[in-house]
């Protein structure tokens, strides 16, 4: 099964192994905080219809998916045997059963499953995303589910050789690597699915198999496995890029609005100070104007030490009138700039909210709608 990680960042998807009359499903981790995407595969085994040997060809859309996966003739034959289908929400839920429902915490939703009789009789169902930008999701999900079918077709002796190679490679993956979390989530308590999940995760997400003997197990199925891993990386990059753009714009908006708030607070404080100075100045002018010309001529401004200064009081008042007028003009100019900046920030907020809505819509398009 395939999962999509909620923060759409580092983690990526694997799938799982099928058992008789059971099925493997692909989950997608939802993005409650609009994080960038990562596919995860989790093994869940719902019941499904028995295999019908009648299907011997791929649909046109599955032909395209098969081509993008880069399947060899042998790989294509196995993929064809699984009778893969790209299904809309209702048909997908019917195919994958109860496992097509979201997890209780809302972080996971199924986007693919390998179901049916199991072994060489399992089928692949893939959710059809509602956005063309998610075409890579279909390819990665299909490839992951295909690898479960390929693993199921291996002879016991082949699996005996493969499983230790898988364990050895996975032991070299750092414990904090998101793909380890994906693997653990996919396997859950079904330890018998660990090897098939390892096979599917490594095949679709890890470029370096680490051992030529391990890479050789993929060679019969893929013309170029590195190209498939690159598709998986491109899917990660899509979500990561959208999230980074959203985060960058959000951070810029927060900074812009904070700067506007700081400027508004400073303008308010400057306006209060200027109004107090203007009130005092007007009182002084009124008192000065009430004096006779002779009294006015005798008034001078005192120095800071209390001694008589050289500036006449009338000249001082005239100078203060000019200073206050200039301060009022400067404050009015700052207010005009602030108003323009606030207006621009409102435009930026609209753009950020629009991008957020786009991300939510893309997330919704990536998983089946609830029935």
SVG drawing of the C-alpha trace seen along z (x, -y; Angstrom):
<svg xmlns="http://www.w3.org/2000/svg" viewBox="-21 -99 49 122">
<polyline fill="none" stroke="black" stroke-width="0.4" points="0.0,0.0 1.1,-3.6 1.1,-6.4 1.5,-10.2 3.2,-11.9 1.5,-14.8 4.4,-17.2 5.2,-16.3 8.9,-16.6 11.6,-14.0 9.7,-10.7 8.6,-8.6 6.5,-5.6 6.8,-1.8 4.2,1.0 3.7,4.5 3.2,8.2 -0.1,10.0 -1.4,13.0 -4.1,15.4 -7.5,13.7 -6.0,10.6 -4.8,7.3 -2.1,4.7 -3.1,1.1 -1.3,-2.2 -1.8,-5.0 -1.2,-8.7 -0.3,-10.9 -2.4,-14.1 -1.0,-17.6 -2.9,-19.3 -0.3,-22.1 0.4,-22.3 3.7,-20.5 5.5,-19.1 4.6,-15.6 6.2,-12.2 4.8,-8.9 4.7,-6.1 3.6,-2.6 1.9,-0.6 0.8,3.0 -2.8,3.7 -4.5,6.8 -8.2,6.2 -10.4,8.8 -10.9,8.5 -12.4,10.3 -10.7,13.4 -8.4,13.1 -9.9,13.4 -7.4,14.9 -9.3,13.2 -7.4,9.9 -4.3,10.2 -3.7,6.5 -3.3,3.1 -5.7,0.2 -4.3,-2.8 -3.7,-4.7 -2.0,-1.8 0.2,-1.4 1.3,-5.0 2.0,-4.3 3.9,-1.1 6.0,-3.1 6.9,-5.7 7.8,-3.0 10.2,-1.6 9.1,2.0 10.9,4.7 8.9,7.4 9.0,9.5 8.0,6.7 5.2,5.7 3.9,9.2 3.6,9.3 2.1,5.8 -0.5,7.0 -1.3,10.0 -2.2,7.8 -4.9,6.2 -4.0,2.7 -6.8,0.1 -6.7,-3.7 -9.9,-4.4 -11.9,-7.4 -12.9,-7.6 -16.0,-5.5 -14.6,-2.6 -11.3,-2.8 -13.0,-2.5 -15.0,0.5 -11.8,2.2 -9.7,1.6 -12.5,2.1 -12.4,0.7 -8.6,0.0 -9.5,-2.8 -10.7,-4.9 -8.6,-7.6 -6.9,-6.8 -8.6,-7.9 -6.2,-10.8 -6.8,-12.0 -3.1,-11.9 -3.3,-8.8 -5.4,-7.8 -5.1,-4.9 -4.1,-5.7 -3.4,-2.2 -3.8,1.5 -2.7,4.9 -5.6,7.2 -7.4,10.4 -6.4,14.0 -2.7,13.1 0.5,14.7 0.3,14.6 -3.4,13.7 -3.4,10.3 -4.7,7.2 -3.5,3.6 -5.9,0.7 -4.6,-2.9 -6.4,-6.0 -6.7,-8.6 -5.6,-12.0 -7.8,-14.9 -4.9,-17.1 -2.5,-16.5 0.4,-17.6 0.1,-14.4 0.8,-12.1 4.1,-11.0 2.0,-9.8 0.3,-7.3 3.6,-6.1 5.2,-5.6 2.2,-4.0 1.8,-1.6 5.5,-0.7 5.4,-0.1 2.3,2.2 3.9,3.9 6.9,4.8 4.7,6.5 3.4,8.7 6.9,9.3 8.1,10.3 5.1,12.6 6.1,14.4 9.6,15.2 10.4,18.8 11.0,19.6 14.7,20.1 15.0,16.7 13.3,15.0 15.7,16.8 18.6,15.2 16.9,11.8 15.7,11.2 19.1,11.1 20.3,8.7 17.4,6.4 18.0,6.6 21.7,5.8 20.9,2.8 18.3,1.5 20.7,1.8 22.9,-0.8 20.0,-3.3 20.3,-5.8 17.6,-5.3 16.5,-8.9 16.0,-8.6 12.3,-9.2 12.2,-6.1 12.8,-4.1 9.7,-5.6 7.8,-4.8 8.9,-1.2 8.0,-0.8 4.6,-2.4 3.9,-0.1 4.9,3.1 3.1,2.2 2.5,5.5 2.6,7.6 6.3,8.6 5.7,11.1 5.4,8.2 8.7,6.6 10.7,8.1 8.2,7.2 7.9,3.7 11.7,3.4 11.8,4.6 9.1,2.1 10.5,-0.9 14.1,-0.3 13.0,0.3 11.1,-3.0 12.9,-5.3 16.5,-4.4 18.8,-4.8 21.8,-2.9 21.0,0.7 24.4,1.0 25.1,4.5 25.1,5.6 23.5,8.9 20.6,6.9 20.3,4.7 20.2,7.8 16.9,8.8 15.4,5.6 17.1,5.9 14.5,8.3 11.7,5.8 13.1,2.3 14.9,1.0 16.3,-1.9 15.4,-1.8 17.3,-5.0 14.8,-6.8 12.0,-5.4 13.6,-6.7 14.0,-10.1 10.2,-10.2 9.7,-9.5 12.2,-12.4 10.3,-14.6 7.1,-14.0 8.8,-14.9 10.2,-18.0 6.8,-19.1 5.4,-19.1 8.6,-20.5 8.7,-23.3 5.1,-24.3 5.5,-24.1 8.8,-26.1 7.1,-28.8 4.2,-29.0 6.5,-29.1 8.7,-31.8 5.7,-33.9 4.2,-33.4 7.4,-34.4 7.7,-37.5 4.1,-38.4 4.6,-38.0 7.7,-40.2 5.9,-42.8 2.9,-43.0 5.1,-43.2 7.1,-46.0 3.9,-47.8 2.7,-47.3 5.9,-48.6 5.7,-51.6 2.1,-52.3 3.0,-52.2 5.9,-54.6 3.7,-56.9 1.1,-56.9 3.7,-57.7 5.2,-60.5 1.7,-61.9 0.9,-62.0 4.2,-63.7 3.7,-66.2 0.1,-67.0 1.4,-67.7 4.1,-70.0 1.6,-71.7 -0.8,-72.3 2.1,-73.8 3.2,-75.9 -0.2,-77.3 -0.6,-78.2 2.8,-80.0 1.8,-81.8 -1.5,-82.9 0.4,-84.3 3.0,-86.0 0.3,-87.6 -1.5,-88.9 1.6,-91.0 2.3,-94.6 5.0,-95.1 7.3,-96.5 6.8,-93.5 7.4,-91.2 10.7,-92.9 12.0,-92.3 11.4,-88.5 14.3,-86.2 14.8,-82.4 16.7,-81.1 19.7,-78.9 19.8,-75.5 21.7,-76.8 19.0,-79.4 21.0,-82.4 19.6,-84.8 20.0,-83.6 20.4,-85.5 17.3,-84.3 14.2,-86.6 11.1,-84.8 9.2,-85.9 11.9,-84.4 11.8,-81.3 8.1,-80.9 8.3,-81.5 11.1,-78.9 9.0,-76.4 6.0,-77.0 8.2,-76.0 9.6,-73.0 6.2,-71.7 4.8,-72.3 7.7,-70.3 7.2,-67.5 3.5,-67.4 4.4,-67.1 7.0,-64.4 4.5,-62.4 1.8,-62.8 4.3,-61.4 5.2,-58.5 1.5,-57.8 0.9,-57.8 3.8,-55.3 2.4,-53.2 -1.0,-53.2 0.5,-52.1 2.5,-49.4 -0.5,-48.1 -2.4,-47.9 0.5,-46.0 0.5,-43.6 -3.2,-43.0 -2.4,-42.0 0.4,-39.7 -2.0,-38.1 -4.5,-37.5 -1.7,-35.8 -0.6,-33.7 -4.1,-32.6 -4.7,-31.7 -1.5,-29.6 -2.6,-28.0 -6.0,-27.2 -4.2,-25.7 -2.1,-23.5 -5.2,-22.3 -6.9,-21.6 -3.9,-19.7 -3.9,-17.7 -7.6,-16.9 -7.0,-15.9 -4.2,-13.5 -6.5,-11.2 -9.9,-9.6 -12.9,-11.7 -15.0,-10.4 -18.1,-8.5"/>
</svg>
